[in-house]
């Protein structure tokens, strides 16, 4: 048995959740915040059999897409002089961790 942690953008959360549920995966959703842009994410916790891990990851990948976004950045031009300018960054997609489960009980 495996435990999958999938971190996806809130923008993709509903699509991922619907697709995983439709494929009969049991999921738990946690509201999380990313450290880079401090943007909202959803972390899915999914327990599944070893042979279904690839199917789960494929579903997550199909419904969590990367996209470009402009975010403010700042630069320093000497003492006390700062300016902000937009920088394009890639957001979205999914970060996935798969771990072994040594014991599972459903009470």
Backbone bond lengths (Angstrom), bond angles and torsions (degrees), N, CA, C in turn:
res aa  C-N    CA-C-N  psi(-1)  N-CA   C-N-CA  omega(-1)  CA-C   N-CA-C  phi
1 X - - - 1.448 - - 1.518 108.89 -
2 X 1.350 116.33 147.68 1.457 123.05 -179.26 1.531 110.15 -125.23
3 X 1.319 114.58 153.89 1.453 122.29 173.44 1.522 107.02 -117.98
4 X 1.324 115.95 123.61 1.462 121.96 -177.32 1.523 108.74 -109.87
5 X 1.329 115.60 129.22 1.456 122.51 171.54 1.523 106.01 -109.86
6 X 1.324 117.38 118.92 1.460 121.12 -179.87 1.525 108.71 -122.86
7 X 1.332 116.20 119.67 1.456 121.93 -179.67 1.524 107.38 -102.98
8 X 1.342 116.19 118.24 1.463 121.29 -178.72 1.525 109.75 -129.33
9 X 1.313 116.21 158.68 1.457 122.15 177.51 1.524 110.14 -64.26
10 X 1.335 116.09 146.41 1.467 119.46 175.09 1.524 111.48 -57.35
11 X 1.326 117.35 -29.15 1.466 121.06 179.03 1.526 111.83 -61.96
12 X 1.320 117.68 -29.24 1.465 122.53 -177.62 1.528 113.38 -103.23
13 X 1.310 116.80 -6.50 1.459 121.97 -171.21 1.525 113.71 -56.10
14 X 1.327 117.55 -47.54 1.462 120.57 -176.59 1.522 111.55 -64.98
15 X 1.334 116.92 -40.75 1.472 120.19 179.49 1.521 110.96 -64.56
16 X 1.336 116.68 -42.96 1.464 120.93 179.57 1.526 109.97 -64.88
17 X 1.319 116.47 -46.24 1.465 121.31 -179.43 1.522 111.66 -59.38
18 X 1.317 116.34 -46.30 1.469 120.58 -179.69 1.524 111.52 -62.97
19 X 1.317 117.02 -43.89 1.469 121.01 -178.50 1.528 111.56 -66.47
20 X 1.338 117.07 -42.45 1.467 119.67 179.19 1.533 111.50 -65.58
21 X 1.314 116.33 -41.34 1.469 119.91 179.16 1.519 110.89 -65.71
22 X 1.333 116.57 -40.84 1.465 121.15 178.27 1.531 111.06 -61.58
23 X 1.338 116.42 -34.29 1.474 121.20 178.26 1.527 111.56 -83.43
24 X 1.317 117.37 7.16 1.472 124.73 174.24 1.536 113.55 71.02
25 X 1.335 116.97 30.54 1.463 120.61 171.05 1.522 107.82 -88.70
26 X 1.320 116.42 138.44 1.462 121.18 173.56 1.518 107.86 -86.23
27 X 1.333 116.38 126.55 1.457 119.73 -174.98 1.527 110.59 -128.27
28 X 1.311 114.78 153.64 1.456 123.17 168.84 1.514 106.30 -124.32
29 X 1.344 116.76 133.53 1.460 121.44 -178.29 1.528 109.65 -110.37
30 X 1.334 114.90 134.91 1.456 121.69 175.60 1.524 108.89 -122.80
31 X 1.327 116.92 136.65 1.467 120.55 174.03 1.521 107.51 -80.44
32 X 1.334 116.90 125.07 1.460 121.62 -178.30 1.529 109.50 -132.97
33 X 1.321 115.66 167.07 1.457 121.61 178.86 1.510 109.17 -126.04
34 X 1.331 116.27 132.29 1.460 121.06 178.82 1.517 111.10 -74.86
35 X 1.313 116.37 151.02 1.455 121.39 -178.01 1.517 114.08 -84.55
36 X 1.325 118.34 -24.35 1.463 121.26 -174.78 1.526 111.43 -77.48
37 X 1.330 116.91 -58.23 1.468 120.88 -179.49 1.519 112.31 -103.71
38 X 1.322 116.83 1.70 1.462 122.50 -176.73 1.522 111.45 54.12
39 X 1.318 116.02 35.43 1.462 121.10 -179.42 1.522 110.04 -96.08
40 X 1.328 114.55 160.05 1.451 120.49 -178.40 1.512 112.77 -72.61
41 X 1.312 115.05 136.78 1.457 122.96 176.45 1.515 108.95 -130.55
42 X 1.309 115.14 167.58 1.457 121.87 169.22 1.515 106.76 -123.01
43 X 1.319 116.22 130.58 1.461 121.02 175.03 1.519 107.83 -104.91
44 X 1.319 115.75 121.19 1.461 122.01 177.10 1.519 108.78 -94.98
45 X 1.312 116.55 135.41 1.462 122.41 172.63 1.525 105.95 -113.61
46 X 1.330 115.30 122.06 1.461 121.26 -173.63 1.519 109.11 -132.00
47 X 1.297 117.09 121.98 1.461 121.70 172.79 1.515 108.73 -99.49
48 X 1.330 117.14 131.06 1.467 119.68 -177.84 1.527 111.10 -153.96
49 X 1.308 115.44 166.47 1.459 121.59 176.57 1.530 109.24 -71.02
50 X 1.323 115.35 153.15 1.472 121.10 -177.76 1.531 112.47 -52.74
51 X 1.324 116.80 -42.62 1.462 120.55 -174.20 1.534 113.51 -73.18
52 X 1.338 118.36 -9.62 1.467 121.25 -179.83 1.532 113.09 -102.53
53 X 1.340 117.66 1.49 1.462 121.29 -177.92 1.526 111.02 -62.32
54 X 1.321 118.13 -47.37 1.466 120.99 -178.31 1.529 111.58 -62.13
55 X 1.324 117.42 -39.14 1.471 121.19 177.73 1.532 110.17 -63.02
56 X 1.311 116.93 -43.07 1.459 121.72 179.40 1.530 111.26 -62.27
57 X 1.324 116.57 -47.18 1.460 121.15 -179.96 1.534 110.74 -63.26
58 X 1.317 116.94 -38.17 1.474 121.04 178.29 1.525 110.40 -62.45
59 X 1.315 117.53 -43.94 1.467 121.74 179.20 1.528 110.39 -62.02
60 X 1.323 116.45 -45.05 1.473 120.17 179.41 1.526 110.12 -61.06
61 X 1.323 116.75 -44.71 1.462 121.15 -179.53 1.516 113.52 -63.66
62 X 1.323 116.86 -36.07 1.464 120.98 -179.76 1.527 112.60 -69.44
63 X 1.320 117.30 -23.13 1.465 120.54 -173.54 1.528 113.91 -115.90
64 X 1.315 118.10 7.67 1.473 120.82 176.37 1.523 107.92 -131.54
65 X 1.308 115.47 99.54 1.455 121.69 -172.49 1.525 112.26 -100.19
66 X 1.330 115.74 146.05 1.467 121.51 173.71 1.523 108.93 -79.10
67 X 1.321 115.60 147.33 1.459 121.33 176.90 1.519 109.51 -150.98
68 X 1.310 116.76 163.79 1.470 122.26 -179.78 1.524 109.58 -95.13
69 X 1.338 115.16 145.88 1.463 120.76 177.00 1.522 108.74 -145.44
70 X 1.309 115.50 143.19 1.462 120.65 176.20 1.532 108.24 -89.70
71 X 1.330 116.54 130.45 1.464 121.57 177.74 1.522 108.23 -129.10
72 X 1.331 116.57 149.72 1.464 118.71 179.18 1.522 111.49 -71.07
73 X 1.306 115.26 144.26 1.454 122.08 175.55 1.510 106.53 -134.22
74 X 1.322 117.73 159.24 1.463 118.71 179.09 1.519 110.02 -126.31
75 X 1.318 114.28 151.81 1.461 121.35 178.01 1.523 107.63 -132.02
76 X 1.309 115.63 148.60 1.453 121.23 179.40 1.523 109.68 -103.92
77 X 1.344 115.87 131.73 1.456 121.63 177.41 1.527 109.74 -119.09
78 X 1.292 116.65 61.90 1.459 120.03 -179.63 1.515 111.22 98.12
79 X 1.315 115.37 -173.82 1.461 121.43 -175.21 1.519 110.15 -69.27
80 X 1.333 115.61 119.00 1.454 121.13 174.71 1.515 115.80 76.32
81 X 1.307 118.83 4.13 1.467 120.52 -179.33 1.526 109.66 -112.16
82 X 1.331 115.52 115.96 1.454 121.50 179.99 1.520 109.33 -128.58
83 X 1.297 116.01 151.47 1.459 121.14 174.15 1.520 108.03 -138.84
84 X 1.305 116.41 153.60 1.458 120.17 175.85 1.517 108.55 -113.95
85 X 1.303 115.18 146.36 1.454 121.01 176.82 1.524 107.43 -149.07
86 X 1.320 117.79 149.39 1.463 120.15 -177.92 1.534 111.92 -75.73
87 X 1.320 114.52 144.40 1.463 122.30 177.06 1.523 107.49 -127.91
88 X 1.315 116.84 135.38 1.459 120.81 178.64 1.528 109.90 -84.31
89 X 1.358 116.16 128.35 1.463 121.26 177.65 1.526 108.78 -128.62
90 X 1.320 116.12 156.86 1.452 122.04 175.92 1.519 108.41 -91.91
91 X 1.333 116.57 127.92 1.461 121.57 177.70 1.518 108.71 -124.97
92 X 1.300 116.15 173.02 1.456 121.10 177.72 1.518 111.53 85.61
93 X 1.312 114.94 -158.42 1.454 119.66 -174.38 1.523 108.97 75.92
94 X 1.287 116.83 -159.49 1.462 121.28 -179.70 1.520 109.79 -145.48
95 X 1.317 114.63 146.75 1.460 121.48 170.51 1.519 105.77 -113.56
96 X 1.333 116.24 123.87 1.460 120.72 -171.78 1.525 110.58 -125.75
97 X 1.330 115.40 132.93 1.457 122.73 174.22 1.522 107.77 -119.49
98 X 1.328 117.02 135.67 1.462 122.40 177.40 1.525 107.63 -122.06
99 X 1.329 115.79 124.74 1.461 120.68 -179.14 1.527 110.12 -125.78
100 X 1.325 115.37 155.59 1.458 120.96 175.25 1.523 110.13 -75.96
101 X 1.322 115.72 146.67 1.469 122.04 175.08 1.525 107.02 -109.66
102 X 1.313 115.98 121.51 1.465 118.85 -179.99 1.528 112.20 -88.04
103 X 1.336 115.87 -21.99 1.458 118.74 178.93 1.519 108.27 -152.26
104 X 1.337 115.23 137.71 1.457 121.45 178.38 1.510 109.17 -136.45
105 X 1.321 116.99 130.21 1.462 122.06 175.50 1.502 108.52 -137.96
106 X 1.302 116.87 137.96 1.454 121.60 175.06 1.522 106.13 -119.52
107 X 1.319 116.15 106.56 1.469 121.62 -175.38 1.507 111.87 -102.02
